[in-house]
Amino acid sequence: MNFQIESDQFLKIMLDIQKKVEAATTITTEDVMQDLILKLRECQIG
């Protein structure tokens, strides 16, 4: 059950990042990775 919730959160994060990548004209892999790390930390705290 807990794994399912975390998987749903992870999927939402990945979709959010995908939207940002599509919306941005210039974005680096480093920016995406930093955003991913921050969001994963938020999920762990929350």
PDB file of N, CA, C and O in Angstrom:
ATOM      1  N   MET A   1       0.835  -1.198   0.000  1.00  0.00           N
ATOM      2  CA  MET A   1       0.000   0.000   0.000  1.00  0.00           C
ATOM      3  C   MET A   1       0.880   1.262   0.000  1.00  0.00           C
ATOM      4  O   MET A   1       0.687   2.168  -0.811  1.00  0.00           O
ATOM      5  N   ASN A   2       1.839   1.300   0.918  1.00  0.00           N
ATOM      6  CA  ASN A   2       2.724   2.456   1.011  1.00  0.00           C
ATOM      7  C   ASN A   2       3.508   2.643  -0.282  1.00  0.00           C
ATOM      8  O   ASN A   2       3.711   3.767  -0.741  1.00  0.00           O
ATOM      9  N   PHE A   3       3.948   1.524  -0.865  1.00  0.00           N
ATOM     10  CA  PHE A   3       4.702   1.574  -2.119  1.00  0.00           C
ATOM     11  C   PHE A   3       3.847   2.179  -3.230  1.00  0.00           C
ATOM     12  O   PHE A   3       4.349   2.941  -4.056  1.00  0.00           O
ATOM     13  N   GLN A   4       2.564   1.843  -3.254  1.00  0.00           N
ATOM     14  CA  GLN A   4       1.658   2.361  -4.276  1.00  0.00           C
ATOM     15  C   GLN A   4       1.541   3.881  -4.176  1.00  0.00           C
ATOM     16  O   GLN A   4       1.560   4.573  -5.194  1.00  0.00           O
ATOM     17  N   ILE A   5       1.422   4.401  -2.958  1.00  0.00           N
ATOM     18  CA  ILE A   5       1.312   5.845  -2.765  1.00  0.00           C
ATOM     19  C   ILE A   5       2.581   6.530  -3.262  1.00  0.00           C
ATOM     20  O   ILE A   5       2.520   7.542  -3.962  1.00  0.00           O
ATOM     21  N   GLU A   6       3.739   5.965  -2.891  1.00  0.00           N
ATOM     22  CA  GLU A   6       5.004   6.555  -3.314  1.00  0.00           C
ATOM     23  C   GLU A   6       5.144   6.493  -4.839  1.00  0.00           C
ATOM     24  O   GLU A   6       5.665   7.427  -5.450  1.00  0.00           O
ATOM     25  N   SER A   7       4.687   5.412  -5.448  1.00  0.00           N
ATOM     26  CA  SER A   7       4.760   5.287  -6.905  1.00  0.00           C
ATOM     27  C   SER A   7       3.891   6.347  -7.572  1.00  0.00           C
ATOM     28  O   SER A   7       4.288   6.933  -8.579  1.00  0.00           O
ATOM     29  N   ASP A   8       2.706   6.597  -7.013  1.00  0.00           N
ATOM     30  CA  ASP A   8       1.820   7.624  -7.558  1.00  0.00           C
ATOM     31  C   ASP A   8       2.469   8.998  -7.453  1.00  0.00           C
ATOM     32  O   ASP A   8       2.405   9.797  -8.387  1.00  0.00           O
ATOM     33  N   GLN A   9       3.099   9.268  -6.304  1.00  0.00           N
ATOM     34  CA  GLN A   9       3.780  10.549  -6.120  1.00  0.00           C
ATOM     35  C   GLN A   9       4.906  10.693  -7.134  1.00  0.00           C
ATOM     36  O   GLN A   9       5.079  11.751  -7.737  1.00  0.00           O
ATOM     37  N   PHE A  10       5.670   9.620  -7.316  1.00  0.00           N
ATOM     38  CA  PHE A  10       6.800   9.651  -8.247  1.00  0.00           C
ATOM     39  C   PHE A  10       6.306   9.905  -9.668  1.00  0.00           C
ATOM     40  O   PHE A  10       6.919  10.671 -10.412  1.00  0.00           O
ATOM     41  N   LEU A  11       5.202   9.265 -10.045  1.00  0.00           N
ATOM     42  CA  LEU A  11       4.640   9.453 -11.383  1.00  0.00           C
ATOM     43  C   LEU A  11       4.217  10.905 -11.586  1.00  0.00           C
ATOM     44  O   LEU A  11       4.455  11.480 -12.648  1.00  0.00           O
ATOM     45  N   LYS A  12       3.588  11.499 -10.565  1.00  0.00           N
ATOM     46  CA  LYS A  12       3.178  12.900 -10.660  1.00  0.00           C
ATOM     47  C   LYS A  12       4.386  13.808 -10.823  1.00  0.00           C
ATOM     48  O   LYS A  12       4.351  14.767 -11.595  1.00  0.00           O
ATOM     49  N   ILE A  13       5.461  13.502 -10.088  1.00  0.00           N
ATOM     50  CA  ILE A  13       6.690  14.295 -10.186  1.00  0.00           C
ATOM     51  C   ILE A  13       7.261  14.215 -11.591  1.00  0.00           C
ATOM     52  O   ILE A  13       7.648  15.231 -12.168  1.00  0.00           O
ATOM     53  N   MET A  14       7.314  13.002 -12.143  1.00  0.00           N
ATOM     54  CA  MET A  14       7.883  12.823 -13.478  1.00  0.00           C
ATOM     55  C   MET A  14       7.040  13.537 -14.534  1.00  0.00           C
ATOM     56  O   MET A  14       7.586  14.129 -15.466  1.00  0.00           O
ATOM     57  N   LEU A  15       5.721  13.487 -14.395  1.00  0.00           N
ATOM     58  CA  LEU A  15       4.843  14.181 -15.334  1.00  0.00           C
ATOM     59  C   LEU A  15       5.026  15.688 -15.226  1.00  0.00           C
ATOM     60  O   LEU A  15       5.016  16.395 -16.234  1.00  0.00           O
ATOM     61  N   ASP A  16       5.196  16.185 -13.984  1.00  0.00           N
ATOM     62  CA  ASP A  16       5.417  17.610 -13.759  1.00  0.00           C
ATOM     63  C   ASP A  16       6.708  18.060 -14.426  1.00  0.00           C
ATOM     64  O   ASP A  16       6.747  19.108 -15.070  1.00  0.00           O
ATOM     65  N   ILE A  17       7.763  17.267 -14.272  1.00  0.00           N
ATOM     66  CA  ILE A  17       9.048  17.590 -14.891  1.00  0.00           C
ATOM     67  C   ILE A  17       8.929  17.551 -16.415  1.00  0.00           C
ATOM     68  O   ILE A  17       9.494  18.397 -17.108  1.00  0.00           O
ATOM     69  N   GLN A  18       8.189  16.565 -16.932  1.00  0.00           N
ATOM     70  CA  GLN A  18       8.009  16.468 -18.381  1.00  0.00           C
ATOM     71  C   GLN A  18       7.327  17.724 -18.920  1.00  0.00           C
ATOM     72  O   GLN A  18       7.701  18.231 -19.978  1.00  0.00           O
ATOM     73  N   LYS A  19       6.322  18.229 -18.190  1.00  0.00           N
ATOM     74  CA  LYS A  19       5.635  19.449 -18.608  1.00  0.00           C
ATOM     75  C   LYS A  19       6.593  20.630 -18.623  1.00  0.00           C
ATOM     76  O   LYS A  19       6.566  21.455 -19.537  1.00  0.00           O
ATOM     77  N   LYS A  20       7.449  20.703 -17.590  1.00  0.00           N
ATOM     78  CA  LYS A  20       8.412  21.800 -17.515  1.00  0.00           C
ATOM     79  C   LYS A  20       9.386  21.735 -18.678  1.00  0.00           C
ATOM     80  O   LYS A  20       9.724  22.762 -19.268  1.00  0.00           O
ATOM     81  N   VAL A  21       9.839  20.535 -19.010  1.00  0.00           N
ATOM     82  CA  VAL A  21      10.786  20.360 -20.112  1.00  0.00           C
ATOM     83  C   VAL A  21      10.142  20.781 -21.431  1.00  0.00           C
ATOM     84  O   VAL A  21      10.777  21.441 -22.254  1.00  0.00           O
ATOM     85  N   GLU A  22       8.884  20.398 -21.629  1.00  0.00           N
ATOM     86  CA  GLU A  22       8.186  20.748 -22.864  1.00  0.00           C
ATOM     87  C   GLU A  22       7.932  22.251 -22.944  1.00  0.00           C
ATOM     88  O   GLU A  22       7.959  22.832 -24.029  1.00  0.00           O
ATOM     89  N   ALA A  23       7.683  22.883 -21.789  1.00  0.00           N
ATOM     90  CA  ALA A  23       7.377  24.314 -21.763  1.00  0.00           C
ATOM     91  C   ALA A  23       8.626  25.171 -21.922  1.00  0.00           C
ATOM     92  O   ALA A  23       8.562  26.276 -22.462  1.00  0.00           O
ATOM     93  N   ALA A  24       9.757  24.665 -21.453  1.00  0.00           N
ATOM     94  CA  ALA A  24      10.999  25.442 -21.485  1.00  0.00           C
ATOM     95  C   ALA A  24      11.693  25.307 -22.835  1.00  0.00           C
ATOM     96  O   ALA A  24      11.752  24.223 -23.416  1.00  0.00           O
ATOM     97  N   THR A  25      12.210  26.416 -23.316  1.00  0.00           N
ATOM     98  CA  THR A  25      12.957  26.367 -24.573  1.00  0.00           C
ATOM     99  C   THR A  25      14.386  25.918 -24.306  1.00  0.00           C
ATOM    100  O   THR A  25      14.977  25.187 -25.101  1.00  0.00           O
ATOM    101  N   THR A  26      14.935  26.362 -23.179  1.00  0.00           N
ATOM    102  CA  THR A  26      16.287  25.934 -22.807  1.00  0.00           C
ATOM    103  C   THR A  26      16.258  25.393 -21.389  1.00  0.00           C
ATOM    104  O   THR A  26      15.930  26.114 -20.448  1.00  0.00           O
ATOM    105  N   ILE A  27      16.601  24.125 -21.240  1.00  0.00           N
ATOM    106  CA  ILE A  27      16.653  23.504 -19.915  1.00  0.00           C
ATOM    107  C   ILE A  27      17.764  22.467 -19.948  1.00  0.00           C
ATOM    108  O   ILE A  27      17.929  21.746 -20.932  1.00  0.00           O
ATOM    109  N   THR A  28      18.517  22.401 -18.869  1.00  0.00           N
ATOM    110  CA  THR A  28      19.636  21.467 -18.823  1.00  0.00           C
ATOM    111  C   THR A  28      19.257  20.240 -18.006  1.00  0.00           C
ATOM    112  O   THR A  28      18.339  20.285 -17.187  1.00  0.00           O
ATOM    113  N   THR A  29      19.961  19.165 -18.234  1.00  0.00           N
ATOM    114  CA  THR A  29      19.729  17.943 -17.468  1.00  0.00           C
ATOM    115  C   THR A  29      19.972  18.204 -15.987  1.00  0.00           C
ATOM    116  O   THR A  29      19.284  17.646 -15.133  1.00  0.00           O
ATOM    117  N   GLU A  30      20.950  19.051 -15.687  1.00  0.00           N
ATOM    118  CA  GLU A  30      21.262  19.375 -14.293  1.00  0.00           C
ATOM    119  C   GLU A  30      20.065  20.022 -13.606  1.00  0.00           C
ATOM    120  O   GLU A  30      19.760  19.707 -12.456  1.00  0.00           O
ATOM    121  N   ASP A  31      19.386  20.931 -14.314  1.00  0.00           N
ATOM    122  CA  ASP A  31      18.200  21.576 -13.758  1.00  0.00           C
ATOM    123  C   ASP A  31      17.122  20.543 -13.444  1.00  0.00           C
ATOM    124  O   ASP A  31      16.487  20.595 -12.391  1.00  0.00           O
ATOM    125  N   VAL A  32      16.922  19.611 -14.363  1.00  0.00           N
ATOM    126  CA  VAL A  32      15.908  18.570 -14.173  1.00  0.00           C
ATOM    127  C   VAL A  32      16.263  17.698 -12.973  1.00  0.00           C
ATOM    128  O   VAL A  32      15.399  17.378 -12.156  1.00  0.00           O
ATOM    129  N   MET A  33      17.530  17.315 -12.866  1.00  0.00           N
ATOM    130  CA  MET A  33      17.957  16.448 -11.767  1.00  0.00           C
ATOM    131  C   MET A  33      17.832  17.156 -10.421  1.00  0.00           C
ATOM    132  O   MET A  33      17.418  16.543  -9.437  1.00  0.00           O
ATOM    133  N   GLN A  34      18.184  18.434 -10.369  1.00  0.00           N
ATOM    134  CA  GLN A  34      18.052  19.193  -9.126  1.00  0.00           C
ATOM    135  C   GLN A  34      16.585  19.284  -8.724  1.00  0.00           C
ATOM    136  O   GLN A  34      16.256  19.140  -7.547  1.00  0.00           O
ATOM    137  N   ASP A  35      15.706  19.519  -9.688  1.00  0.00           N
ATOM    138  CA  ASP A  35      14.272  19.597  -9.422  1.00  0.00           C
ATOM    139  C   ASP A  35      13.750  18.261  -8.912  1.00  0.00           C
ATOM    140  O   ASP A  35      12.951  18.214  -7.977  1.00  0.00           O
ATOM    141  N   LEU A  36      14.208  17.173  -9.533  1.00  0.00           N
ATOM    142  CA  LEU A  36      13.785  15.836  -9.125  1.00  0.00           C
ATOM    143  C   LEU A  36      14.229  15.547  -7.698  1.00  0.00           C
ATOM    144  O   LEU A  36      13.443  15.039  -6.898  1.00  0.00           O
ATOM    145  N   ILE A  37      15.472  15.862  -7.372  1.00  0.00           N
ATOM    146  CA  ILE A  37      15.994  15.613  -6.026  1.00  0.00           C
ATOM    147  C   ILE A  37      15.201  16.412  -4.991  1.00  0.00           C
ATOM    148  O   ILE A  37      14.846  15.880  -3.940  1.00  0.00           O
ATOM    149  N   LEU A  38      14.924  17.677  -5.280  1.00  0.00           N
ATOM    150  CA  LEU A  38      14.165  18.507  -4.349  1.00  0.00           C
ATOM    151  C   LEU A  38      12.769  17.935  -4.114  1.00  0.00           C
ATOM    152  O   LEU A  38      12.304  17.883  -2.976  1.00  0.00           O
ATOM    153  N   LYS A  39      12.108  17.509  -5.175  1.00  0.00           N
ATOM    154  CA  LYS A  39      10.753  16.977  -5.044  1.00  0.00           C
ATOM    155  C   LYS A  39      10.737  15.648  -4.292  1.00  0.00           C
ATOM    156  O   LYS A  39       9.817  15.383  -3.518  1.00  0.00           O
ATOM    157  N   LEU A  40      11.743  14.819  -4.516  1.00  0.00           N
ATOM    158  CA  LEU A  40      11.824  13.552  -3.790  1.00  0.00           C
ATOM    159  C   LEU A  40      12.044  13.808  -2.303  1.00  0.00           C
ATOM    160  O   LEU A  40      11.489  13.100  -1.463  1.00  0.00           O
ATOM    161  N   ARG A  41      12.855  14.823  -1.971  1.00  0.00           N
ATOM    162  CA  ARG A  41      13.075  15.183  -0.568  1.00  0.00           C
ATOM    163  C   ARG A  41      11.775  15.667   0.061  1.00  0.00           C
ATOM    164  O   ARG A  41      11.475  15.332   1.207  1.00  0.00           O
ATOM    165  N   GLU A  42      10.998  16.461  -0.690  1.00  0.00           N
ATOM    166  CA  GLU A  42       9.714  16.952  -0.194  1.00  0.00           C
ATOM    167  C   GLU A  42       8.782  15.787   0.125  1.00  0.00           C
ATOM    168  O   GLU A  42       8.079  15.812   1.136  1.00  0.00           O
ATOM    169  N   CYS A  43       8.773  14.776  -0.726  1.00  0.00           N
ATOM    170  CA  CYS A  43       7.923  13.601  -0.511  1.00  0.00           C
ATOM    171  C   CYS A  43       8.356  12.844   0.740  1.00  0.00           C
ATOM    172  O   CYS A  43       7.514  12.352   1.491  1.00  0.00           O
ATOM    173  N   GLN A  44       9.658  12.747   0.967  1.00  0.00           N
ATOM    174  CA  GLN A  44      10.162  12.032   2.132  1.00  0.00           C
ATOM    175  C   GLN A  44       9.788  12.769   3.414  1.00  0.00           C
ATOM    176  O   GLN A  44       9.396  12.145   4.400  1.00  0.00           O
ATOM    177  N   ILE A  45       9.910  14.105   3.402  1.00  0.00           N
ATOM    178  CA  ILE A  45       9.580  14.898   4.585  1.00  0.00           C
ATOM    179  C   ILE A  45       8.075  14.848   4.827  1.00  0.00           C
ATOM    180  O   ILE A  45       7.626  14.627   5.952  1.00  0.00           O
ATOM    181  N   GLY A  46       7.302  15.056   3.762  1.00  0.00           N
ATOM    182  CA  GLY A  46       5.842  15.059   3.873  1.00  0.00           C
ATOM    183  C   GLY A  46       5.371  13.659   3.919  1.00  0.00           C
ATOM    184  O   GLY A  46       4.168  13.415   4.013  1.00  0.00           O
TER     185      GLY A  46
END
